Amino acid sequence: MKKHNFSAGPSILPQSVLHKAAEGVVDYNQSGLSLIEISHRSAAFVDIMASARNLSLELLGLQDKGYQALFLQGGASMQFIMAAYNLLENKAGYLNTGTWSNNAIKEAKNFGTILELASSKEANFNHIPKNYAIPEGLDYVHVTSNNTIYGTQLHDFPTASPLVCDMSSDIFSRALDFSKFDLIYAGAQKNMGPAGTTLVIVKEEVLGKVSRNIPSMMNYKVHIDKESMFNTPPVFAVYVSLLTMQWLIDLGGIQAIEKENQRKAQLIYDTIDQSELYIGFAAKEDRSAMNATFTLAAGADAETFGQMVKDAGINGLNGHRVVGGYRASMYNALPYESVLVLAEVMNEFNRKG
Amino acid sequence: MKKHNFSAGPSILPQSVLHKAAEGVVDYNQSGLSLIEISHRSAAFVDIMASARNLSLELLGLQDKGYQALFLQGGASMQFIMAAYNLLENKAGYLNTGTWSNNAIKEAKNFGTILELASSKEANFNHIPKNYAIPEGLDYVHVTSNNTIYGTQLHDFPTASPLVCDMSSDIFSRALDFSKFDLIYAGAQKNMGPAGTTLVIVKEEVLGKVSRNIPSMMNYKVHIDKESMFNTPPVFAVYVSLLTMQWLIDLGGIQAIEKENQRKAQLIYDTIDQSELYIGFAAKEDRSAMNATFTLAAGADAETFGQMVKDAGINGLNGHRVVGGYRASMYNALPYESVLVLAEVMNEFNRKG
């Protein structure tokens, strides 16, 4: 049966990418060797890394604007540390919009003073705080653009410089003026590739301003100087990320995928709003186009709904334990058709209920 | 043409592993979903991680002896930092046997005082220093078991506690009393799997003794408490490492592969020693069974040799720039047959020369 993969991450990748990646694991470009058993200094992989770095900047419209792209290891959790290691001298401001922001704050506190600019914690992070003050003199301001667990998304970004953003769960999904950001990082496993690599986009001029010694692996400058090959990179994850970015370019880039993502989100939110059986979790104005969170109204038969979801081949719809209910993650590679299947199941359940 | 892959790393993996890995990338266990697009919290991946952790301890004979196995990201270079973060309070002793030891020393200096116990740097690391003193009161002693670049290998380990060892390039290749070590780490990309994950084996009792705050991603205890899933692990790299460990178990484990590795090493070193055309780089008593380094005698026709090597389908034989010449890396997955092909080329060149 055809599967509809709503997994929150690691999450769906384009079928063409999966097939090409599998080919490369057995025999890369008819070389007679697997991509994962050749030197990362080989011409083949050096080209993959250079292409991936270039393409990420191209997709974001950041070529020739003083930015560097890196493919590192350790996920966003490692970037919580690296951002602070490289940029935090005294005090930074963090917007707290959920579990991951909270973790970013916790880790940064190892390196300096952290000011929580605003938080929606008291409302279980069901909205994005607004109209908060940003004091002068901060080393940087940190935000999380999309909150997978809660299904909220920043539609406006604070005016601050340097501005640091964890875009793990909505990178490459919508057009923004990315030149407003000085540091962007994103674990690959939502919109970009498999788990195991993290895209870091950094404006070089913000580096080199802290007084501490930075160990090499933590130091963005070291990775930039070594063209993202300071040590052996996660070859497979970078390759699959490159394939996924090429797939996105072929589709028409971020502008094209954003339209498709809006169509998908519209369908699911309309389905939620048209029935009293479904209760959206996130505040309407802060809804995420990536992750739609909802619960069933009291008294609804969750068991039947769960069975219908399963029978339709829908995978990964369970909500995170801190919110409960359901979460439809609709990353770039999820076809509109899959959202249609989910909407039909929801409408059918509504008719029955 | 059949390739013979002598790459120093990332390096050869068993063909059966590559094919099974490629299958998993398209459709994992007939689930209709790729392994790289499902949640790391899924039953499928939780089982992979648990099996990989157990199997690594089983292979090393360290089950039920107070050790924990972790599959982390960042390579040995990240472990240079993490080892020091977790164990270095005041002063540690490092044996300097090459570029990677040297890098380990450099990074650890960010966290405390490092005593170089001994070094063979003056001899371009062509041997392993011996008969050096280890003073009392060190937080730990750090050694590198195999030096890929130079082709040297520790055949005896210092008596010290805690003993930390970078086994990146010879893990799972030979039988040792692994319980002598308190911390072992190894980037996967030589004997264990693809680049992108690092095996860490740590004796729990050595942790928790430093006074500094340790950021979560740097903290072995955090990773142990979360069963190596503190954040999204590098799913594919862990899976391929598991497949490779299962392949090794099926072959008879470390004892069996050690015999095969000795056979391969014997053949290549005999070929070097039987001709005046080849000059072994490493001191005989310190020769590595993993990486055999040699140069051609003055006046030998390197171009012809290079062409003969190429014509035979031999890949990755160039030596590292700091040593020059040639390096035959003979990791676990390299068949004896490939070494035979190389030895025949070397003998043929010798007859011609």
Interface residues (C-beta under 8 A of the other chain):
Chain A: M1 K2 K3 N5 S7 A8 G9 P10 S11 I12 L13 L18 H19 A21 A22 E23 V25 V26 S31 G32 L33 S34 I36 E37 I38 S39 H40 Q73 G74 G75 A76 S77 M78 F80 I81 N103 K106 E107 N110 G187 Q189 P194 A195 G196 T197 N213 P215 S216 M217 M218 F230 N231 T232 P233 P234 V235 F236 A237 V240 G313 N315 G316
Chain B: M1 K2 K3 N5 S7 A8 G9 P10 S11 I12 L13 L18 H19 A21 A22 E23 V25 V26 S31 G32 L33 S34 I36 E37 I38 S39 H40 Q73 G74 G75 A76 S77 M78 F80 I81 N103 K106 E107 N110 G187 Q189 P194 A195 G196 T197 N213 I214 P215 S216 M217 M218 F230 N231 T232 P233 P234 V235 F236 A237 V240 G313 N315 G316
